[in-house]
Amino acid sequence: MTHTQKLGHLAAILTIILWGTTFVSTKILLEAYQPVEILFFRFLMGLIALTIIYPKPLKGTSLRQELVFAAAGLCGICLYYLLENIALTYTMASNVGVITSIAPCFTAIVAYFAHMDEDAINKKFFFGFLVALSGIFLISFNGAELQLNPVGDILALLAALAWAFYAVITKGIGNYGYNTIVMTRRIFFYGILFMLPSLLFFDCSWSLLPLQEPAYLLNLLFLGLGASALCFVTWNYAVKMIGAIQTSIYIYMVPVITVVTSIIVLDEQITPMSALGIVLTLGGLVISQYRGKRKA
């Protein structure tokens, strides 16, 4: 393994560790802020940071390209993170982290029907997908009372579906040939723009007083500068150094990191039924995404 490949793997690991803990940080911030407030602050900070890193504007786009950027901002920034944050108000961070990890399954389905990857759907995929869904069903139960409380888990599933559309859309955006940071800035911009109407449905105070508490301030800075701006750079660096396939393998670590962090930081209790659900969900995800050796 070369030195640059080692750096690529380290960048991927750093990104995944940060992304895996975002659910916990958001859960903490929800004590003081509404879901949309956290999103607005987070991505506004990310947008400013990316502008400082690479201030060159995006020029020469067509109307169709702008509509595609807008769709990416709607699905991947506004809908995904808004649904995820609202889900965290109903259920545990560990639940949301595991459930949203099946986004690659939804991505394969969307890509199949969009005729972008007609080899994505097969018997192995359906078997793995059913195993993952059965795991999510177990996670939705309260191990003590065996009562189904699906609101937060359903919202997490919808978030995963929104991310699937975002993944397919950005696959097309990658063919435009623009600088990656500039394209991400444009997606952030539209995502923030689509958040604005949702402000009518939340009792937002926009107070900065809670940020006097170090815990709230540090977690917001972490989400805006770390999980949004920095992780974008490190993830794309990893893809450049070791390739998209090897980098994507690290995504499977996200729910594991989320569960461990939730137990340590939030003192969340993982029941035996939830633990079995986590194993089934991750196992189903791996089965559904495994396609064996590819021909060169």
C-alpha positions in Angstrom: 0.0 0.0 0.0 1.4 3.4 -1.0 1.6 6.4 1.2 -1.1 8.2 -0.7 -3.4 5.1 -0.3 -2.8 5.1 3.4 -3.8 8.7 3.6 -6.9 7.9 1.6 -7.9 5.2 4.0 -7.3 7.5 7.0 -9.4 10.2 5.4 -12.2 7.8 4.8 -12.0 6.6 8.4 -12.0 10.1 9.8 -15.0 11.0 7.7 -17.0 8.0 8.8 -16.2 8.6 12.5 -17.4 12.2 12.2 -20.5 11.2 10.3 -21.3 8.4 12.7 -21.5 10.8 15.6 -23.6 13.5 13.9 -26.8 11.8 15.1 -25.6 12.2 18.7 -24.7 15.8 18.2 -28.0 16.6 16.6 -29.8 14.8 19.5 -28.0 17.0 22.0 -28.8 20.2 20.0 -32.5 19.3 19.8 -32.7 20.0 23.5 -32.3 23.7 22.7 -33.3 24.1 19.0 -36.0 23.0 16.5 -34.8 20.6 13.8 -35.0 23.2 11.1 -33.0 25.7 13.1 -30.1 23.1 13.5 -30.2 22.5 9.8 -30.2 26.1 8.8 -27.3 27.0 11.1 -25.4 23.8 10.1 -25.5 24.2 6.3 -25.2 28.0 6.4 -21.9 27.5 8.2 -20.9 24.8 5.8 -21.7 27.0 2.8 -19.6 29.8 4.2 -16.7 27.5 5.0 -16.8 26.0 1.4 -16.9 29.5 0.0 -13.8 30.5 1.9 -12.0 27.3 0.9 -12.9 27.8 -2.8 -14.4 31.2 -3.6 -14.6 30.8 -7.3 -18.3 31.1 -8.4 -20.2 28.5 -10.5 -20.8 29.9 -14.0 -22.2 28.7 -17.3 -24.9 26.5 -16.0 -28.1 25.8 -18.0 -31.6 26.0 -16.7 -31.9 22.2 -16.7 -28.7 21.9 -14.7 -30.0 24.5 -12.1 -33.2 22.4 -11.8 -31.1 19.3 -11.2 -29.0 21.2 -8.5 -32.3 22.3 -6.9 -33.6 18.7 -6.9 -30.4 17.6 -5.2 -30.7 20.4 -2.6 -34.3 19.4 -1.9 -33.7 15.7 -1.5 -30.2 15.5 0.0 -30.1 18.6 2.2 -33.6 19.7 3.0 -35.7 16.5 3.1 -33.1 14.0 4.2 -31.7 16.0 7.1 -35.1 17.5 8.1 -36.7 14.1 8.3 -33.6 12.7 10.1 -33.7 15.5 12.7 -37.4 15.2 13.3 -37.0 11.5 13.6 -34.5 12.1 16.4 -37.2 13.9 18.4 -39.2 10.7 18.4 -36.7 7.9 18.7 -33.1 7.1 19.8 -30.1 8.3 17.9 -28.9 4.7 17.5 -32.2 3.7 15.8 -32.0 6.6 13.3 -28.3 5.8 12.6 -29.0 2.1 11.8 -32.3 2.7 9.9 -30.9 5.4 7.6 -28.0 3.1 6.8 -30.2 1.1 4.4 -30.1 4.1 2.0 -27.9 2.1 -0.4 -30.8 -0.4 -0.8 -33.2 2.4 -1.7 -30.6 3.9 -4.0 -30.3 0.6 -5.9 -34.1 0.6 -6.4 -34.2 4.2 -7.5 -31.3 3.7 -9.9 -32.9 0.6 -11.3 -36.2 2.3 -12.2 -34.2 5.3 -13.5 -32.4 2.9 -15.8 -29.1 3.9 -14.4 -28.2 0.5 -13.0 -30.4 -2.3 -14.3 -28.1 -4.9 -12.6 -28.8 -3.6 -9.1 -32.0 -5.6 -8.5 -31.7 -9.4 -8.2 -32.7 -12.2 -5.9 -29.8 -11.6 -3.5 -30.8 -7.9 -3.3 -34.4 -8.7 -2.4 -33.4 -11.3 0.2 -31.0 -8.8 1.8 -33.5 -6.0 1.7 -36.1 -8.2 3.4 -33.6 -9.1 6.1 -32.8 -5.5 6.7 -36.5 -4.5 6.9 -37.1 -7.3 9.4 -34.2 -5.8 11.5 -35.8 -2.4 11.3 -39.1 -3.9 12.5 -37.4 -5.3 15.6 -35.6 -2.0 16.2 -38.9 -0.3 16.3 -40.1 -2.3 19.3 -39.5 -1.2 22.9 -37.7 -4.2 24.4 -39.3 -3.6 27.8 -43.0 -3.2 26.8 -43.0 -4.7 23.3 -45.0 -1.7 22.0 -44.5 -0.5 18.5 -43.8 3.2 18.3 -43.0 3.7 14.6 -43.2 7.4 14.1 -39.5 8.2 14.4 -38.4 5.0 12.6 -40.8 5.7 9.7 -39.4 9.2 9.4 -35.9 7.7 9.4 -36.9 5.3 6.6 -38.3 8.3 4.6 -35.0 10.1 5.1 -33.2 7.1 3.7 -35.5 7.2 0.7 -34.8 10.9 0.2 -31.1 10.2 0.3 -31.5 7.5 -2.4 -33.0 10.1 -4.8 -30.1 12.5 -3.9 -27.5 9.8 -4.6 -29.0 9.1 -8.0 -29.3 12.8 -8.8 -25.7 13.6 -7.8 -24.4 10.8 -9.9 -25.7 12.7 -12.9 -24.4 16.0 -11.6 -20.9 14.5 -11.4 -21.0 14.3 -15.2 -21.3 18.1 -15.6 -17.5 18.5 -15.1 -17.7 21.4 -12.6 -15.5 21.7 -9.6 -16.8 19.4 -6.8 -16.7 22.1 -4.1 -18.5 24.6 -6.3 -21.2 22.0 -7.1 -21.6 21.2 -3.4 -22.0 24.9 -2.6 -24.8 25.2 -5.1 -26.6 22.1 -3.7 -26.2 23.6 -0.2 -27.7 26.9 -1.4 -30.8 25.2 -2.8 -31.1 23.1 0.3 -31.1 26.1 2.5 -33.6 27.8 0.2 -36.0 24.9 0.4 -35.7 24.9 4.2 -37.3 28.4 4.5 -41.0 27.4 3.9 -40.6 24.8 6.7 -40.0 27.6 9.2 -43.7 28.3 9.1 -44.4 24.9 10.7 -41.9 25.1 13.6 -41.9 27.5 16.6 -38.4 28.8 15.9 -36.8 31.3 18.2 -33.5 31.7 16.4 -32.0 32.6 19.8 -28.2 32.5 20.1 -28.4 32.4 23.9 -28.2 28.5 24.1 -24.8 28.7 22.3 -23.4 30.2 25.5 -23.5 26.6 26.7 -20.2 25.0 25.5 -21.9 21.7 24.7 -24.4 23.4 22.3 -21.8 25.6 20.7 -19.3 22.8 20.1 -21.8 20.4 18.7 -23.1 23.1 16.3 -19.6 23.9 15.2 -18.9 20.2 14.8 -22.0 19.8 12.5 -21.4 22.9 10.4 -17.6 22.9 10.0 -16.7 19.2 10.7 -19.6 17.0 9.4 -20.6 19.3 6.6 -17.6 21.2 5.3 -14.6 19.1 6.4 -16.1 15.7 5.8 -17.0 16.7 2.3 -13.4 17.5 1.5 -12.0 14.4 3.2 -14.5 12.0 1.7 -13.8 13.2 -1.9 -10.0 13.0 -1.1 -10.5 9.4 -0.1 -12.4 8.6 -3.3 -9.6 10.2 -5.3 -6.9 8.2 -3.5 -8.4 4.8 -3.1 -11.4 4.8 -5.4 -15.2 5.0 -4.9 -15.7 1.2 -4.2 -13.1 0.9 -1.4 -14.3 4.2 0.1 -18.0 3.2 0.1 -17.2 0.1 2.2 -16.5 2.4 5.1 -20.2 3.5 5.1 -21.1 0.3 6.8 -19.2 1.5 9.9 -21.6 4.5 10.4 -24.4 2.8 12.3 -21.9 0.9 14.4 -20.2 4.1 15.4 -23.6 5.7 16.0 -24.8 2.9 18.3 -21.5 2.9 20.3 -21.5 6.7 20.6 -25.2 6.8 21.6 -24.5 4.4 24.5 -21.5 6.3 25.7 -22.7 9.9 25.3 -26.5 9.6 25.6 -26.6 6.6 27.8 -29.1 4.9 25.4 -30.0 1.4 26.3 -29.8 -1.3 23.6 -32.2 -4.1 24.4 -31.6 -7.7 23.1 -34.4 -7.2 20.6 -32.8 -4.0 19.3 -29.4 -5.6 19.2 -30.8 -8.4 17.0 -32.5 -5.8 14.8 -29.2 -4.0 14.4 -27.4 -7.2 13.3 -30.2 -8.1 10.9 -30.3 -4.6 9.4 -26.5 -4.4 8.8 -26.4 -8.1 7.6 -29.2 -7.5 5.2 -27.5 -4.3 3.9 -24.3 -6.2 3.2 -26.1 -9.1 1.5 -28.2 -6.8 -0.7 -25.2 -4.7 -1.8 -22.8 -7.6 -2.4 -22.4 -8.5 -6.1 -19.4 -10.7 -6.0 -16.3 -10.2 -8.2 -16.8 -7.9 -11.1 -15.2 -8.4 -14.5 -12.5 -5.9 -15.4 
